[in-house]
Amino acid sequence: MNKLNQNNSGNDSLVINKKYNKYFQRLEMFLLCLLRKKPINFYDIVCQAKGAFPTDVLYILQKLVLSNKLKQKDELYYIKGLKYESKEKDTLKFKNSPLSPNKKVTSKLLSSDHVFADPHLADYDWRFTSEARDELIKRLISFIEYDSKIALFGTPTLFLNIYRLGTHVTLYDNSFSIISDLKTLGFSKGLIHHNLFDPLLDSKSKYEIIVADPPWYTPFHNAFILRSSESLRDQGILMLSVPSWLTRPNVISGRLKIITFSAKVGLDLHEIVPGALLYESPKFEKIALSQKGINLGNWRFGDLFIFRKVREIQQPLKVCYPKDEPNWDEYRFGNIKVKLRQSPKNTDTGELKIRPVSSEGPYLGTVSRRSPLRKHIDLWTSDNIAYSINRIDVIKVALDKLQSGEPLKNITSFLTKTVKISKIKVDKLLKLLTDIIIPYENKEL
């Protein structure tokens, strides 16, 4: 999918304001209710926490333990006074529990998907698990059997499942990399590279059903909803992924906006299926959590909203791409994606400076769109390495040559002669280029 965390309510600094106070109060009440019946381990708590980010869940659990409202034993949390029974047979206890905050995670984080390159946070790329795809296929089966025209907005992994069933399916995706990977596999039909903030000129009232998985932010939801309404036939169905009600502090108002905007464009809410969609935890998210001392499997669930088109749009509507969304150049090195911020010409001056965006090192410990660190990112990898760079023009030349296959020493030699950078800066650039193309799981931490 495309999705940004979509939550992670800023636990980097835990700046508690009124909005977050109310959110943490809701989360605390929910966790206390959840733990009334039986002891539960951390992983299962996170999975049942209605989208709350693991660092926020852990923060509240630790707060409740310190205030003596909860007890913790053998990786299980339980209400004070509740009968505790040890579960020594739980083989997932270590894998699915929070680690020591100072312990580095060096294990292989993610089994690679050989179809696509690694998801990148700048693409809001969370992908359905096989369980979620199976759930959607069950709901699509009658449309598939009748050979209905199906459109997918931002759901590339589901495209593979449906295409192999031999029905009419068209994928619209804003990732050139995703479309390219599918074409490399031999898929030639039903692939359209498109930004859904722009109108679809050839799809008016074309599809019986659309499955849409937008980034979980209001502008993106509005764009996907508007294009869905324009593209659906009368009485057509939209299946839309929506964040659960504890995903972030303002998510409840966001869900209401989805319903309101959908009604405005002629879509009637037919059904809500809580927790229907389980997402693979992408490598960048696993790495971010590991920086906070947490090691989890797939934990993120989304709700499924099902709409029916009951009327045409009454008046022309326009959706605008968020002004704070930067444009990126993308590079591929194996399964690693590297994003470089597009910089206006003649704006790069001065000495080359390369600085990690985070004070804790090159790896970001957050996946939040609201993080204040994001505006400083100039170079960003799918392993969640993020740097601020003042000479983007130099890095662009280096990445262009590196992607074309030139050796690193040749690249740095070329830049030394043409850009006149010092040996110290050349060494830093060489280290940067070396680091960003080595997968996280192959590094010694």
C-alpha positions as CSV (number, residue, x, y, z in Angstrom):
1,M,0.0,0.0,0.0
2,N,1.0,3.5,0.5
3,K,0.9,4.5,3.9
4,L,2.9,6.6,6.3
5,N,2.9,6.1,9.8
6,Q,0.5,6.7,10.0
7,N,0.9,7.0,13.6
8,N,4.1,7.1,15.8
9,S,2.8,10.1,17.7
10,G,6.2,11.7,18.2
11,N,7.6,9.5,20.9
12,D,11.1,10.6,19.9
13,S,10.9,13.5,22.3
14,L,7.6,12.8,24.0
15,V,6.5,16.4,23.7
16,I,3.2,16.1,25.5
17,N,0.6,18.7,24.6
18,K,-3.1,18.7,25.0
19,K,-3.8,16.7,21.9
20,Y,-1.3,14.0,22.9
21,N,-2.5,14.0,26.5
22,K,-6.1,13.1,25.3
23,Y,-4.7,10.5,22.9
24,F,-2.6,8.9,25.6
25,Q,-5.6,8.9,28.0
26,R,-7.7,7.1,25.4
27,L,-4.9,4.6,24.8
28,E,-4.4,4.0,28.5
29,M,-8.1,3.4,29.1
30,F,-8.2,1.0,26.2
31,L,-5.1,-1.0,27.4
32,L,-6.5,-1.3,30.9
33,C,-9.8,-2.7,29.5
34,L,-7.9,-5.0,27.2
35,L,-5.9,-6.5,30.1
36,R,-8.8,-7.0,32.5
37,K,-9.5,-10.6,31.4
38,K,-6.0,-12.2,31.2
39,P,-2.3,-11.5,31.0
40,I,-1.1,-10.6,27.5
41,N,2.4,-10.3,26.0
42,F,3.6,-7.2,24.3
43,Y,3.3,-8.4,20.8
44,D,-0.4,-9.4,21.2
45,I,-1.2,-6.2,23.0
46,V,0.2,-4.2,20.0
47,C,-1.7,-6.3,17.6
48,Q,-4.9,-5.6,19.5
49,A,-4.2,-1.9,20.2
50,K,-6.3,-0.6,17.3
51,G,-3.4,0.8,15.3
52,A,-1.4,2.5,18.1
53,F,2.3,2.6,17.4
54,P,4.4,0.1,19.4
55,T,6.5,2.9,21.0
56,D,3.4,4.6,22.3
57,V,2.0,1.3,23.5
58,L,5.2,0.5,25.4
59,Y,5.3,4.0,26.8
60,I,1.8,3.7,28.3
61,L,2.5,0.1,29.6
62,Q,5.6,1.2,31.3
63,K,3.8,4.2,32.8
64,L,1.0,1.9,34.1
65,V,3.6,-0.5,35.6
66,L,5.4,2.4,37.4
67,S,2.0,3.7,38.7
68,N,1.3,0.2,40.0
69,K,-1.9,-0.2,37.9
70,L,-0.3,-3.0,35.9
71,K,2.1,-5.8,36.8
72,Q,4.7,-7.3,34.4
73,K,6.2,-10.8,34.7
74,D,7.7,-13.2,32.1
75,E,7.1,-10.6,29.3
76,L,3.3,-10.6,30.2
77,Y,1.3,-7.6,31.4
78,Y,-1.7,-8.0,33.6
79,I,-4.0,-6.1,36.0
80,K,-3.0,-6.0,39.6
81,G,-5.0,-8.6,41.5
82,L,-5.6,-10.8,38.3
83,K,-4.5,-14.4,38.7
84,Y,-1.2,-14.9,36.9
85,E,-0.3,-18.1,35.2
86,S,3.1,-18.5,33.6
87,K,3.1,-19.6,29.9
88,E,6.5,-21.2,29.5
89,K,5.4,-23.0,26.3
90,D,5.1,-19.7,24.5
91,T,7.9,-20.0,21.9
92,L,7.2,-16.5,20.5
93,K,7.8,-14.9,23.9
94,F,11.3,-13.5,23.0
95,K,10.6,-12.8,19.3
96,N,7.5,-10.8,20.1
97,S,8.5,-8.9,23.2
98,P,10.2,-5.5,23.6
99,L,14.0,-5.7,23.9
100,S,16.3,-3.9,26.2
101,P,16.4,-0.2,25.1
102,N,20.2,-0.5,24.7
103,K,20.3,-3.7,22.9
104,K,21.1,-3.6,19.2
105,V,19.0,-5.7,16.8
106,T,21.3,-7.5,14.4
107,S,19.1,-10.3,13.3
108,K,17.7,-10.6,9.8
109,L,14.7,-8.3,10.0
110,L,12.6,-9.2,7.0
111,S,12.3,-12.0,4.4
112,S,12.8,-10.3,1.1
113,D,10.0,-10.0,-1.4
114,H,11.6,-11.0,-4.7
115,V,8.9,-9.3,-6.9
116,F,9.5,-5.7,-5.7
117,A,12.3,-3.7,-4.3
118,D,12.2,-2.8,-0.7
119,P,9.4,-0.4,0.4
120,H,10.4,3.2,0.9
121,L,8.9,5.5,3.5
122,A,8.8,8.4,1.1
123,D,6.4,6.3,-1.0
124,Y,4.2,5.5,2.1
125,D,4.7,1.9,1.0
126,W,3.1,-0.6,3.4
127,R,1.9,-3.8,1.7
128,F,-0.8,-6.3,2.4
129,T,0.1,-9.6,4.0
130,S,-1.1,-12.8,2.3
131,E,-3.9,-13.0,4.9
132,A,-5.2,-9.5,4.0
133,R,-5.0,-10.4,0.3
134,D,-6.9,-13.6,0.9
135,E,-9.6,-11.6,2.8
136,L,-9.9,-9.1,-0.1
137,I,-10.0,-11.9,-2.7
138,K,-12.9,-13.6,-0.8
139,R,-14.8,-10.3,-1.1
140,L,-13.9,-9.9,-4.7
141,I,-14.7,-13.5,-5.8
142,S,-18.1,-12.8,-7.2
143,F,-16.8,-10.0,-9.3
144,I,-13.9,-12.2,-10.5
145,E,-16.3,-15.0,-11.4
146,Y,-18.5,-12.6,-13.5
147,D,-15.3,-11.2,-15.2
148,S,-16.1,-7.7,-13.8
149,K,-13.8,-4.8,-14.5
150,I,-11.7,-4.3,-11.4
151,A,-9.3,-1.4,-10.6
152,L,-6.7,-1.3,-7.9
153,F,-5.4,2.0,-6.6
154,G,-2.0,1.6,-4.9
155,T,-2.3,-2.1,-4.2
156,P,0.4,-3.8,-6.3
157,T,0.7,-7.0,-4.3
158,L,-3.1,-7.6,-4.8
159,F,-2.6,-7.1,-8.5
160,L,-0.5,-10.3,-8.7
161,N,-3.2,-12.4,-7.0
162,I,-6.1,-11.1,-9.2
163,Y,-4.2,-11.1,-12.5
164,R,-3.3,-14.8,-12.0
165,L,-7.0,-15.6,-11.7
166,G,-7.5,-14.4,-15.2
167,T,-9.9,-11.5,-14.7
168,H,-9.9,-7.9,-16.0
169,V,-7.8,-5.9,-13.5
170,T,-6.0,-2.5,-13.8
171,L,-3.4,-1.2,-11.4
172,Y,-2.9,2.5,-10.9
173,D,0.2,3.3,-8.9
174,N,2.3,6.4,-8.5
175,S,5.6,4.4,-8.1
176,F,7.5,4.1,-11.3
177,S,9.6,1.4,-9.6
178,I,6.6,-0.8,-8.8
179,I,5.3,-0.6,-12.4
180,S,8.8,-1.3,-13.8
181,D,9.2,-4.3,-11.5
182,L,5.9,-5.8,-12.7
183,K,6.8,-5.2,-16.4
184,T,10.1,-6.9,-15.8
185,L,8.2,-10.0,-14.7
186,G,6.4,-10.0,-18.0
187,F,3.2,-8.2,-17.1
188,S,2.3,-5.9,-20.0
189,K,-1.4,-5.2,-19.6
190,G,-3.3,-3.4,-16.8
191,L,-0.4,-1.3,-15.5
192,I,-0.8,2.5,-15.3
193,H,1.7,4.8,-13.7
194,H,-0.4,7.6,-12.4
195,N,-0.6,10.2,-9.6
196,L,-4.3,10.0,-8.4
197,F,-4.2,13.7,-7.5
198,D,-4.5,14.2,-11.3
199,P,-7.7,13.3,-13.2
200,L,-8.1,10.0,-14.9
201,L,-9.1,10.9,-18.4
202,D,-10.1,7.5,-19.8
203,S,-11.8,5.7,-16.9
204,K,-15.1,7.5,-16.3
205,S,-17.8,5.1,-15.0
206,K,-15.6,2.2,-16.2
207,Y,-15.2,-0.2,-13.2
208,E,-17.6,-2.3,-11.2
209,I,-15.3,-2.4,-8.1
210,I,-12.2,-0.6,-6.9
211,V,-9.8,-1.5,-4.1
212,A,-7.9,1.5,-2.8
213,D,-5.1,1.7,-0.3
214,P,-4.0,5.4,0.0
215,P,-1.5,6.9,2.4
216,W,-3.5,7.4,5.6
217,Y,-3.7,11.2,5.5
218,T,-6.8,13.3,4.5
219,P,-5.5,14.7,1.2
220,F,-4.5,11.3,-0.1
221,H,-7.8,9.7,1.0
222,N,-9.7,12.5,-0.7
223,A,-7.7,12.0,-4.0
224,F,-8.3,8.2,-4.0
225,I,-12.0,8.6,-3.1
226,L,-12.6,11.3,-5.8
227,R,-11.0,9.2,-8.5
228,S,-12.9,6.1,-7.3
229,S,-16.2,7.9,-7.6
230,E,-15.4,9.2,-11.0
231,S,-14.3,5.8,-12.2
232,L,-17.1,3.6,-10.7
233,R,-20.2,2.7,-12.5
234,D,-23.6,3.3,-10.9
235,Q,-23.9,1.0,-7.8
236,G,-20.2,0.2,-8.1
237,I,-18.2,-0.7,-5.0
238,L,-15.2,0.9,-3.3
239,M,-13.2,-1.0,-0.8
240,L,-11.0,1.5,1.0
241,S,-8.3,1.0,3.7
242,V,-8.7,3.3,6.7
243,P,-6.6,3.7,9.8
244,S,-8.0,2.2,13.0
245,W,-9.2,4.5,15.7
246,L,-6.1,4.6,17.9
247,T,-3.6,5.0,15.0
248,R,-2.8,8.6,15.9
249,P,-4.2,11.5,18.0
250,N,-6.4,13.0,15.2
251,V,-7.5,9.8,13.5
252,I,-11.1,9.9,14.7
253,S,-11.7,13.3,13.0
254,G,-9.8,11.9,10.0
255,R,-12.2,8.9,9.7
256,L,-15.2,11.3,9.9
257,K,-13.7,13.4,7.1
258,I,-13.4,10.3,5.0
259,I,-17.1,9.5,5.4
260,T,-18.1,13.1,4.8
261,F,-16.1,13.5,1.7
262,S,-17.2,10.2,0.3
263,A,-20.9,11.2,0.7
264,K,-20.0,14.5,-1.1
265,V,-18.9,12.6,-4.1
266,G,-21.8,10.2,-4.2
267,L,-20.5,7.3,-2.2
268,D,-22.6,5.8,0.6
269,L,-20.9,3.9,3.4
270,H,-22.2,0.4,3.2
271,E,-20.1,-1.6,5.7
272,I,-17.1,-1.2,8.1
273,V,-14.9,-4.2,8.8
274,P,-12.6,-3.4,11.8
275,G,-9.1,-4.9,11.6
276,A,-9.7,-6.6,8.2
277,L,-6.4,-5.7,6.7
278,L,-3.0,-6.9,8.1
279,Y,0.1,-5.2,6.7
280,E,3.6,-6.4,6.4
281,S,5.9,-4.4,8.6
282,P,8.3,-3.0,6.1
283,K,12.0,-3.1,6.7
284,F,12.2,0.7,7.3
285,E,9.6,0.3,10.1
286,K,11.4,-2.7,11.6
287,I,14.7,-0.7,11.6
288,A,13.0,2.3,13.2
289,L,11.5,0.2,15.9
290,S,14.9,-1.6,16.5
291,Q,16.4,1.8,17.1
292,K,14.0,2.1,20.0
293,G,14.8,-1.4,21.3
294,I,11.6,-3.1,19.9
295,N,11.5,-6.2,17.7
296,L,8.1,-7.2,16.3
297,G,6.5,-9.2,13.5
298,N,3.6,-7.9,11.5
299,W,1.4,-5.9,13.8
300,R,-0.4,-3.1,11.9
301,F,-4.1,-3.7,11.1
302,G,-6.3,-1.3,9.1
303,D,-10.0,-1.1,8.9
304,L,-11.9,-1.8,5.7
305,F,-14.6,0.8,4.7
306,I,-16.9,-0.4,1.9
307,F,-18.8,2.2,-0.1
308,R,-21.5,2.0,-2.8
309,K,-21.8,4.6,-5.5
310,V,-25.3,5.9,-5.4
311,R,-25.1,9.1,-7.5
312,E,-22.8,11.0,-9.8
313,I,-20.7,13.9,-8.5
314,Q,-22.9,17.0,-8.5
315,Q,-20.2,19.6,-9.1
316,P,-16.6,19.6,-10.2
317,L,-14.1,19.0,-7.4
318,K,-10.4,19.3,-7.2
319,V,-7.9,17.8,-4.9
320,C,-4.5,19.4,-4.3
321,Y,-1.2,17.6,-3.7
322,P,0.2,18.5,-0.2
323,K,2.5,21.5,-0.5
324,D,4.9,20.0,2.1
325,E,5.5,16.8,0.0
326,P,8.9,17.1,-1.6
327,N,9.8,15.7,-5.0
328,W,12.5,13.0,-5.2
329,D,14.8,11.4,-7.7
330,E,15.0,7.7,-7.1
331,Y,17.9,5.3,-7.5
332,R,18.0,1.5,-7.3
333,F,20.8,-0.7,-5.9
334,G,19.6,-4.2,-5.8
335,N,16.5,-4.1,-3.6
336,I,17.5,-0.8,-1.9
337,K,15.9,2.4,-3.0
338,V,17.6,5.7,-2.5
339,K,15.7,8.9,-2.7
340,L,17.4,12.3,-3.4
341,R,15.5,15.5,-2.9
342,Q,15.1,17.4,-6.1
343,S,16.8,20.8,-5.8
344,P,16.1,23.9,-7.9
345,K,19.0,24.7,-10.2
346,N,21.7,27.1,-9.0
347,T,20.8,26.7,-5.4
348,D,23.6,24.4,-4.3
349,T,26.7,26.3,-3.2
350,G,29.4,26.1,-0.6
351,E,31.4,23.3,0.7
352,L,30.0,19.7,0.7
353,K,28.5,18.9,4.0
354,I,27.0,15.5,4.9
355,R,25.1,15.2,8.2
356,P,22.8,12.6,9.6
357,V,19.3,14.1,10.2
358,S,19.0,12.4,13.5
359,S,21.3,13.2,16.4
360,E,21.3,9.4,17.2
361,G,23.0,8.5,13.9
362,P,22.1,7.8,10.3
363,Y,19.1,5.6,11.0
364,L,15.9,7.3,11.8
365,G,14.0,6.1,14.8
366,T,10.7,7.2,13.5
367,V,8.3,6.6,10.5
368,S,6.0,9.5,11.3
369,R,5.1,12.1,8.7
370,R,4.7,14.6,11.5
371,S,8.3,14.2,12.7
372,P,10.2,17.6,12.5
373,L,13.2,15.7,11.2
374,R,11.5,15.0,7.8
375,K,11.9,18.5,6.5
376,H,15.7,18.2,6.8
377,I,16.0,15.0,4.8
378,D,17.8,15.3,1.5
379,L,19.0,11.8,1.0
380,W,16.8,8.9,2.2
381,T,17.1,5.1,1.8
382,S,14.6,2.3,2.1
383,D,16.6,1.2,5.1
384,N,15.5,4.5,6.8
385,I,19.0,6.1,6.5
386,A,18.5,9.9,6.3
387,Y,21.0,12.6,5.7
388,S,21.0,16.4,5.3
389,I,23.2,17.5,2.4
390,N,24.0,21.0,1.2
391,R,25.4,20.1,-2.2
392,I,22.7,17.9,-3.7
393,D,24.2,18.5,-7.1
394,V,27.3,16.7,-6.1
395,I,25.5,13.7,-4.7
396,K,23.3,13.5,-7.8
397,V,26.3,13.2,-10.0
398,A,27.7,10.5,-7.8
399,L,24.5,8.5,-7.6
400,D,23.9,8.8,-11.4
401,K,27.3,7.3,-12.0
402,L,27.0,4.7,-9.3
403,Q,23.7,3.5,-10.6
404,S,25.2,3.3,-14.1
405,G,27.8,0.9,-12.8
406,E,30.9,3.0,-12.3
407,P,33.3,2.0,-9.5
408,L,33.3,4.2,-6.4
409,K,36.9,5.1,-6.8
410,N,36.3,6.4,-10.3
411,I,33.4,8.4,-9.1
412,T,35.3,10.1,-6.3
413,S,38.3,10.7,-8.6
414,F,36.0,12.4,-11.1
415,L,34.4,14.6,-8.4
416,T,37.8,15.6,-7.0
417,K,38.8,17.0,-10.4
418,T,35.5,18.6,-11.5
419,V,34.0,19.9,-8.2
420,K,37.3,20.5,-6.4
421,I,36.3,18.9,-3.1
422,S,38.9,18.2,-0.4
423,K,40.2,14.7,0.3
424,I,38.4,14.7,3.7
425,K,35.1,15.4,1.9
426,V,35.9,12.8,-0.7
427,D,36.4,10.2,2.1
428,K,33.1,11.2,3.7
429,L,31.4,10.9,0.3
430,L,33.0,7.5,-0.3
431,K,31.8,6.2,3.1
432,L,28.3,7.6,2.4
433,L,28.0,5.9,-0.9
434,T,29.3,2.6,0.5
435,D,26.9,2.7,3.5
436,I,23.7,3.4,1.6
437,I,24.1,0.5,-0.9
438,I,24.7,-2.1,1.8
439,P,21.5,-3.7,3.1
440,Y,20.8,-3.2,6.8
441,E,20.8,-7.0,7.4
442,N,24.3,-7.4,5.9
443,K,25.8,-4.8,8.2
444,E,27.6,-5.5,11.5
445,L,25.9,-3.4,14.1
